[in-house]
Amino acid sequence: MTTASHLYSEITVTHETAQELGLHAHEFDAIVKVLGRVPTYTELGIYSVMWSEHCSYKNSILELKKLPRSGGRMLVEAGEENAGLIDIGLYGGKHWALAFKIESHNHPSAIEPVQGAATGVGGILRDIFTMGARPVAALNSLRFGNLDGASSARTKFLVKGVVSGISHYGNAFGVPTVGGEIYFDDCYTDNPLVNAMAVGIVEVGKTASAVAEGIGNHVFILGSRTGRDGIHGASMASKDFQDAPESMRPTVQVGDPFAEKMLLEASLELIASGVVSGMQDMGAAGICCSTSEMSAKSGTGMNINLDLVPLREEGMSAYEIMLSESQERMLVVVHQGREKEARAICDKWDVPMTHIGEVTSDGILRVFRNGKQVIELPTESLVLGGGAPVYEREWREAAYFQETQNFDLNLLSNTTPHSEAFWKILASPTVASKRWVYEQYDAEVGTNTVMRANADAAVIRLKELPGKAVALTTDCNSRYVYLNPYMGGVIAVAEAARNVACTGAEPVAITNCLNFGNPYNPEVYWQFREALRGMGDACRAFGTPVTGGNVSFHNESKAAIKAGRAGRTVFPTPTIGMVGIIEDVSTVVGNGFTQAGESIMLLEAQQNLKNSGLGGSEYLKQIHGMITGDAPYLDIEAEKRLQACIIAAIRGRKVNAAHDTAEGGLAVALAEMAINSRGTLGAHLDLKCDLSAGVLFGEVQSRIVVSVPDKNISELEALAASHNINITRIGTVVENVFSIQGCLDTTVSELRSIYETALPNLLQ
């Protein structure tokens, strides 16, 4: 490939052109060296998206490779397929696996919240069923700015739009949205985070891979027509993002969940029939990504005729067709001689199927438009693991770190009465009930849902394996990661594992969505490295390898400047999607009291607490208007003992409810157990110590509150002792009343009223 004289190029390409497309000057030089010539404009556009961080992970892959990416129940190593795959067991002679993944759709949701969030859900669902897995559940993790102040109107607009988009797509598609989380902090004002997770089930050995094997096999597009929506979506997600101007709306895709439902059924039947050689959804970077990645993975090439691609708009150029991220499309390679069978399946489901090319043997992607060849690229040069660049970025400890670490929380005035602080924290949007959100989601479709969003973790029964279930959660306290990136990364994994353990599930694997600022900022990259170091240590200790996920850099916010943080970055937010296995679904417990007269016990793993848990706490934000101090301390080995203890207690039917302490500390955790109880069950509580803000509201890690029938107390105490866990009786379940001696005396109905109405009132 020393000449491009036979290629049609409509624009002369220079270094300046490359920079306009998001490439660096040295990257343009590297492309010229690889090709032995100057690329055409369309070719350069392909490199700009394929070498973007969103597709190539060029700034993150060296750190990602340090995470545990295999072992345990994993059936494929992280990154090998569109989603992670874990072994969940045998039944009736069939071997089953769970496919799951989480990804971001942050920038599109800031520009157009309804479609941005909706197509985020659609994209993650396609990652699941393109492997041959039927989606059984969806979750999300959301971050927005504060709901008061000068930007509150925009924040409310974003919250309502994102929730509407998630519910519209998931409900129409027919997948239950069973769990998630929402945080509110000013750093997310301009740049909300919208992370979507999906889970599916598939028989082992009956999955499809994103490969282009079989020389001469025909290449087809399945699904919707291609339009101009979403062009440069991948590169938009890989550059600085400060505002959401109207001019960026064309980069946001438009979704059709009903078309995706038909595409799901057709795809699964195509895979089951054996006609498919390879399949990949067209997400980020559209046709150019699926053609190059599938070919590079197989060491093959493709000839693609864009004149055959069904278009939604007239006059589309090769550049626009190749880079479009129009939704509900698949690229499929069909075994020779079975094209008619494949077409019959697509016709059955009313899914358009269009032949656009063939698999070739030489590793070259050749593309034609209007009868002219416009692209001739070696596919290996485009992809991660091939010719895509890999960088070791500069890093340095953030300037704020020592200041926040050394902040003396003892100097804070504590004049606010504990009862006043309690009500203010309970009504804060991060802590208060998210019922307004999750009741817009259909959590029951499919009839597999055992527990939904207001539980510590969602629980889905597996009809394919009678009696078995999986627990699912998304977790990350980004304030902790900001204050102490290493410990925050540890806690993100530990809390996710603890939440599934509180249902009785054994944590087995994670997926992650790593939301950070500009990786070219050394302080941001330090946050990234340290958070991943913490995540890796925790995952290795818990035996929960990383199945895959997503990196979302360039999450920037003008609000961060006003708050005095370095740069414009949002809090570093490595969201964890955790999966746990439940062997007997009948043993599952929830997080609400179930019977008056039961004892309330506190399980604590950490013997020598290193801090009060007030650093980065909701108490500190709501009462003092500050986010400072050190993140709570967590001892990984102590946490492992606690989780083993609670899983054994639940599976042994020793406890009737379990709830870990998190945002708002022990007082809020106890209140939530009353709010989530049957009827009007509350509690009389005596914490058996001098009350302080730290005791009541400190977010100390490795603690779980349980309710226990008195006949089981001695057995639970023995179990706790065998795991070296402290156990203390702190109260009794009663009717109607909720009281904490020395702090609060109220009713369950008042608790519920404040907790349930706070967020809807703020969103008015």
N, C-alpha and C positions, 0 to 999 in steps of 0.2 A: 504494500500500500504506500507507494511513493508519490502518487499523483491523484488529484481529485478532478482532473479535467473532464471526466464523464459525469460529475455530480452537478446538479443544478443548485446554485446558491443565489438567493435573491438580495442579500445584503453583504457588503464587505465587512469582514470581521477583524477587529483590532483588540488590543489590550483594554481599551476603554469599553468596548462592547462587552467583553467578559466581565468587567467590574460592574457594569450596569445589571448584568444577570446574576450577580452575587459571587462570582469567582474572583480569586486573588490573581495578581499578575503572574506570580510564580506557578500557579495552577494552570493558567493559560499556556505558559511556556511548556509545562509538562505534557499538556494535551497535544501541542504541536509536535513535541518530541515523540510521543507514542504513535501518532498518526503519520509522521514524516511529512506533514503538510499542515496548512491552516485549515481548521474545520469550517464547514458551512455554518450558517447562522442556526439552522435547525439542529445540527449536530452539537453546536455549542450550548444550545438550550437544553439538550439532553444531558450533557455533562453538568450543567449548572444545577439540575435537580438531582441527578444521580450522585453527584459529589457534594450535595448539601448535607448538613449534619443530619437532617431528618431521615435521609436514605442511607448515607454511608457511615454514620457514627464516627466520622473521622477524628473528632475531638474527644470522644468518649470510649472508644473500643478498648484501648489499652487498660483503662480502669475497669471496664466491664468484665474483662477477661480474668480479673482477680477475684471475682465473685465465684462461689461454688456453683457450677453449671451442669453438674451431672451427679449421679448417685441416688440413693434412696429409692423411691418408687418411679423415678423418671424413666421414660421409655425412649426419649430422644434428647440429645444434648441441647441446651439453650441455643437458639438461633438457627437450628437445623430446619425447622418448619415454621409455618405461619403462626403457630401457637404452641405452647408447652403441652406435653402429653404425659400423664402419670397413670400408673397401674392402680386400678381400684378393685380388681378381684375377678373371680370365676363364678359362673352360675349357669347351670343347665348346659354344660359343655361349651359355653362361650366365655371368652376372655374380654373384659371391658376396661376402657380407659377414659379418663377425663381430660378434655382439651380446655385450656383456659388462657386468657391473656388480658392485659390492660393497656390502653393507649390514651394519648391526650388529643384533644381538639380545642386547644386553648385560644389561639389567635382567631380562628374562624368564629368562635363563640363570642369573642369580644366585638367582632365586626357585625355579626348577624346572629344573635343568641339562639333563636329558634332553630334555624337551619344548621348553624354550627354545632349545636348539641345533638340535634337529630341525626346528622350525618356522622357524627362521632359514634353514636350507637350503631348505626348501619355498618360502618366500617369495621368495628370490632366484631360484630356478628358474622360478617363475611370471613374474617380471619378464622373463625371457628368452623363454619360449615364448608369452607373450601378444603378443609382437611377430611371432610366426610363425617364430621360430628354434628349431631343435632343439638342446637342450643337449648339449654334447659333453664338458664337463669342469667340475669343481667344485674350489675351493680354499678355504682358511680361514686366518685369522690369529687366534691366541688369546693371551690374557694372564691369568696367575693370580698369586696371592700366592706367597710362599716356601714350600717344601716342608718346612721345619723351623720350630721355634718353637711358640708357644702356639696358633696358628690352623692348624697343618698338617693336622689331621684334616678340617677343613672344606675346605681347599684340595684335598686329595686327593679328597674327595667331589665337588667341582666338576669337577676334571679328568676323573675317571672318568665322571661323568654327561655332560659336554659331549661328550667323545669318543664315548661310546655313542650319544648323540643324533645326532651327525653321521653316524656309520657306519650307524646304523639307517635313517635317512631316505635317504641317498645310495645305499646298497647296495640297498635295496628298490626305490627308484625306478628304478635302473639307469643312473646317471651315474657315471663314474669320478671319484673324489676323488684328484687327482694331485699336489697340492702344498699348501704352507702353511708356517707358522712358529709357534713357541711360545716365549714369554718368561715368566720368573718374577721378580717383584719385589714387595716387601711392599705397595706402594701399591695393588695390585690385589686385596688379600686379600678385601675385602668386595664389591668391584665388579669382577668379571672382565670382560674384553672378548672377545666372540665375534663376529668379523666373517666373513661368508660371501660368497664370490665364485662366480659362474657364468659360463660362456661357451657360446655357441651359434652355429650357422651357419645362414644363410638366404640365399635368392636375392634379389638386389636387385630391388626393384619388387614383391615378393610379401610385404611386411611388412604388419602391421596396426597401426593407430594407436588411441590411447585417446581417441576422439572419439564424439560422439553426433549424427551428421548424418542428415538425412532426416526431415522433419517427418511424423509419423504412424508412423514405424518403431517396431516393437515392441521392448521392452526385456526381456531374459531374464536369469535367474540360472542359471548352469551349475554343477553339482557338488554338494558336500555340503550338508547341512541346516545351518541357522543355530542356534547355541546361545548360552549365556551366557559362553562362554569368550572371553577376550581383550577384554572390554569395558573401554574406557579404556586399552587398551594404548599407544596413541599418546601420550596425555597423561601416562601413567605414565613413558614414556621422556623426557618433557620437564619433569620436576620433580626436585627433590633426592631422592636415593636413598641411604639410609645402611645399611639392613638389608634382610633378605629375610623379612619376617614372613609367617606362615601366611595372614594375612588378604589378602595380595596374590596368592595363587595363582590366584584366578579371573581375574586379568588376563593369565595365560599361556595361549596357545592350545594346542590338542591337535592333533597332525598325524596324517595317514593317507597314507603314501607310495604305497600301492597305489591309493587313490582319485586321487591326483595324477597317477599314471602314466596312468590312463584319461582324466583331464582333459586331459593333454598331448596325447594322440593325437586326441581329439575336437577340441580347439582348433586344432591344426595342420591337420586336415582341413577344418574349417569355414573357416579362412582361405584355404586352397588352393582351395576350391570357389567362393569369391567371394560367399558369402551374407552375409558379415559386413560391416557398415558401420563398426563400431568395437568394441573389446574392451579391457577393463582388469581386472586381477586385483584381488581384494578383500583387500588387505593392511592396512596401518595405517588405522584409522578405518572399515574395512568398507564397508557400503553407502553411508553418507553421503559418504565420500570418492570412491568411483567414480562415483556419480551426479552429484555436484557438479562434479568435475574434468572428466569427459567432456563434460558440458553446457557448462561455462564455456569450454572449449577451442573449442567449435563455435559459441558464441553462441546456444545453444538452451536449452531447459528440459526437464523431465520431469514426468510424473504417475506416481507410484509407489503401488501398493496393497500395503501390508504384510500384508494378510490373505491374500495369495496366496503369500507367501514360505514355503517349506518349513521348518518349525521342528523342532528336536531336543528342545525342552523346552516344557512347557505354560505358559500364562499370561505369555508374554513381552510386555513393553510395547513401544510404538513406540521409546522411547528405547533399550531393550536391543537391539532388532532392528537399528536403524540403526547403532549403535556397535559391535556385536559384530564381533570379528575372527576368527571361526571360519574354519578353513583350507579349502583346496582349493575355492575358489569363484571364479567369473568373472562379470563383468557384460558382457553382449553385446547389441549393437544389430544387428538383422537387417533386411536390405532387405525392404521390403514385397513380398509375393507369394512369398517364398522361405522362409517359416517352416516349411513341411512338409519341405522339403529339409534344412533345418537340424536339425529334430527327428529325421529319419531317421539323420543322421550321429551324433547324440548317442545314439540308441537302439542303434546299432551298437556303440558303445563303452560302453554301459551307464552313461552319464552323465546324471543327471537334468537336465531342461531345463524351466524354469518361467517362463511369461509373467507379469511383474509390473507392466508399465506401458508408456507410450508416450513418444516424443520430441515435445516441443511447441515452439512458435515464439517464446515470449515471454521466455525466459531465466530462468524461475521454476521452482524445485523445489517441487512440491506433493506431499505425502505423506499417505496416509490409513491409518487403523487402526481396526478395529471399526466401520467405516462412518462414521467422523468424520475430518475433516481436522485433522491435528495439526501440519503444517509448511507454511509458505509463505515461501520465501526466494529472493532473487535469487542465482543461483549464482555470479555474478562476485564478490559480496561475500565469498565463502568462501575463495577460492583465492589461492595465490601468483601474483603478476603481476596480480591484480585488487584486491579490497578487503582482503585479508589485510594486517595491519600490517607495516611494515618499520622496523626500529630501527637507529640508529647508537649502539652501546653505548660506554660509557665504558671507557677502558683506561689502564693505567699499568704501567711496568716492574716486574716482580716483585721483591719485597724481597730475595729470596735471590740474585738474579742477580749482583750485583756481588761478593758474598761468594764464590760458587762460581767466578766468573771469575778472581778474584784469588788463589785458593788456590794455594800454591806446592807443586807436586808434588815438587820436589827436597827438600823437608823430610821426606818420608816415609822411614822406616827401611827398608832393603832387606836385611834379615837372612835372609829366607826363601830357601833355595837355589833356583836356577832350575828344577832338576828337580822339586823338591817343588811349586813353583808350577805347573809344567806339568801334573802329574797332578791337582792340585786343580781347575784350570780345565777340563781335559778332562772331568772327572766332574761338573762343575756342571750343573744341569738345563737351563739356557739353552743351553749348548754341546753337551752330550752327545747321543747318538743319540736320535732321536724314533721309532725303529722300533716301539716298543711302541704308539705312536699310529697311525702310518700303515699298519701291517700289519692294523689293524682296518678299514681302508677298502679297498673293491674298486677298485683302480686300473686294472684291465685290461678291465672290461666295455666293450663297444663296439669292442675290438681296435684302437684308434687310438693307444694310449699308447706312446711311444718311450722317454721317460725320466720317472721319477716323483719322489716327494717328497725323496729323498736327493740329488738333483742340484742344481746351482746354480739351475736353473729346470726346470719340467716341460716336456716337449715332446709335442705331440699332432699326429699326421699328419692331413692333410685329404684324405679319400678323394674329396671332390668336386673337388679340384684335385691330381691325382696328382703326387707328388714334392714338394709343398709341405707345410709344417708351421707350427705356431705355438708359441712359447715363452711360458710363463706363470709369473708369480711374484707373491707378496705379500711386502712388505717394509716395515719401519720399526723403527729402533732408537730407542725412546722416551726412553731415558736421554739421548741426544744432544739430542733436542728439548727436554727439560726443562732441560738445562744451557745450551743456546743455541738457542732456538726457530727463528731464521732459518737457521742453519747446519744444524740438525737436519732442517728441511724440505727443504733442498737435498740433504742426504745420503740422505734417504728415497727421493727420486726417482732420484738418481744410482746408489744401490746396486741398486735394482730394475732400472734400465736395464743396469747392469753385469752383473747376474746373467743376464739374457736374452742379453746379448752374449757371455757365456762359453759359450753353446751354439752360437754362430754366427748368432744372430737379430738383425735390425735392430729396435731399440725403436721403436714407432710411436704408442702412445697409452697413457693411464692412466685408471683409475677410482680413486676414493679414498673411504675411510671415515674421517671426521674425528672421533676420540674425544677429547673434552675435558671439563673440569669445568663449573662453573656459569658461564654467560656473563654473569651479572649481577655476578660478581666481576671487577673491573677487571684484576687480575693475570692471571686466566685468559684474559680477552679479549685481553690483550696477547700471551700465548702463542699464541693462535689467529691473530691478525693476522700476527705475525712468522713463524709456521710456514707460513702460506699465502703470504706474500711470498717465502719461500725456495722453496717448491714451484713457484710461478709462474715465478720466475727460471730454475729448473732445467728446467721443462717447455718454456719458450720456447727455451732454449739447445739442448735435445736434440731439439726438434721432436716432442714427445710431448704433444699437447693433452689436456685433461681431458674425457672423454666424459660424465662424470656421477658420481654416487655418493651419499653419505649423510653427514649431520652428526649426530653423537650427542653432545649436551651432557649435563650433569648427571651425569657419572660421578664419584661421590664415594666416598671410602673413609676410615673412621675410622683405619685404619693410618697414613695420611699425617700425621695429627696427631702420632702417637707418633714419627714420623720427623722431625718438626720442619719440615715443608713448609707453605707458605702454604695456609690453608684445609684442605679435605679432598679436594682433587682428586687424581686419578690422574695419572701422568705424561701430558703431552699426547702423543697417539698418532695421528698422521695416517697411517694405513695406506695404502700404495700397491699397487694391483693393476696390474701392467704386462703388456702384450702386445707380443711381437716376432714378426716375420715371417721365416721360413726359406724361401728359394727352392728349395733342394735338400736334402731331408732326409738324404741319404746323407753330407752333410758334417758332420753334428752330432757334437760331441764331448761326453764326460762329464767328471766331475771326479776320476776315479781313474786311477792309473798303469796303462798297458796293456802295456809291454814292458820287460824288464830291459835295462839298458845305455843307455837313453835319457838325455839330459841334462835336468836340471831348471833352468829359467830363471825369473828374476823380472823382470817388466815393471813399471816404475814411471814414472808420468807427472809427478809433482810434483817440481820441481827444488829449490825452497826451502821445505822443510817448516817450518811455523810452530809446531808442537808435536809432542810425542812420540807422540801418539795414546793416552796413558794416561788422559786425562780421560774419565770415564764408562765406562771399560773394564771388562770382566769381571775382569781382573787386579785392578783397584782394589777391586772389590766382594768378590771371593773372598779376597784376601790381606790387605786392609786394612779390609774392612767399610765401604767408603765409596762414595758416588756424588757426585763433585764434580769441580772443574776445568772446563776448557772442552771443548766437543765437538771432535773431530778437525777439522782444517782441510781444506777441499776447494776446489780451483780448478776451476771448471766447464769452462773451455776446455781445461785439461789432461786432465780426465776425458773430454771428447769425443774428444780425440786417442787416448787409451788405448783407448776402445771401438771407434773406427774401426780401430785397429791390430789388435785381437784378432779382430774380425769378418773382416777381410781375411785374417788368418793362418789362421783356421779354414776359411773358404770356399776358400782356396788350398791347403788340406790340408797346411799347414806344421807343425801341432801335433796331438798325439794326445790331449791332456787340457788343461783349463783350469779354474782355480778362483780366485775372488777372495778376498782376505783380509778377514775381518770380525771377529765376536766371537772374542776369544782371540788375535787377531793372527796374525803369520806362522807361529809355531811350531804353532799349532792348525790353520791352513790346510794346512800340509805334512802333519801327522798325518792329517787328514781325507782327503787324497789317497791316502795309504797304506791307510787303512781302507776306502776305496771302490774300491780297485784290484782287478784280477783276481787270484785266488789269494792268494798271500802276498807280493806285491810291496811293497817298502818303499823306503828311501832312505838313502844316505850324504850328509850335508849339511854344508857349510862356508859360513857366512854372511859370511865374509870381513870381519869387523869384530870389535871388542871387544864381547862380549855384555853386554847390559843388559836390564832389564825392558822398556824401551821398544823395543829391537830385537826381542826375542822376542815380547812380548805387546801392544805398542802397536797400537792399531787404526787405523793410518795408512791414509788413503783412497787410491784410485786405484792399486791394486796388484793384479796378477794373476800367479799362478804357472802355468807351462805345462811340459809334458813334450814333448821334441822329439827326433826321430831325428837323429843326428849329421849325416846328409847334408843336413838342412834348416837347420842352424844359421846358416850364412852368409846364406841367403835371409831367415831370420827377423830377423837382425841388420840387414840392409839395410832390411827393412820397418819395423822399429822406428825406425831412423834417419830414414826418410822421414816418420814421424809425430812426430819429436822425443820419442821414448820411450826412457828408460834401459833397458838390458837387461843382466842379470848372470847368469852361470852360477853356481849355488849348490849343485849336487849331481848325483848319478847315481841312477837307479832300479836297485835291487838286489833280490835275493830275501831274504825273511825278516826282515831287519834294518831297524830305523829308528833312525838316530843323527843327532844334531846336535852337531857338534864343540864341546866345551867346555860342553855342557849335559846331554845325554841319550844313553843307549845302551840300547836295548830291542829287543823283537821286535814284529812286526806282530800276532802273535796276542795279545800282552799289550795292545797298543793297543786292539785290537778288543774284548777282554774288558772292559776298564775302560769304554770308550766306550759299548758296547752294553748293559751291565748297570746303569749308574748310575741311569737314570730308573726302570726297573722296581723296583729296590731301594728307591728313595726313596718309591715309591707303595705299597709293601706296608703 
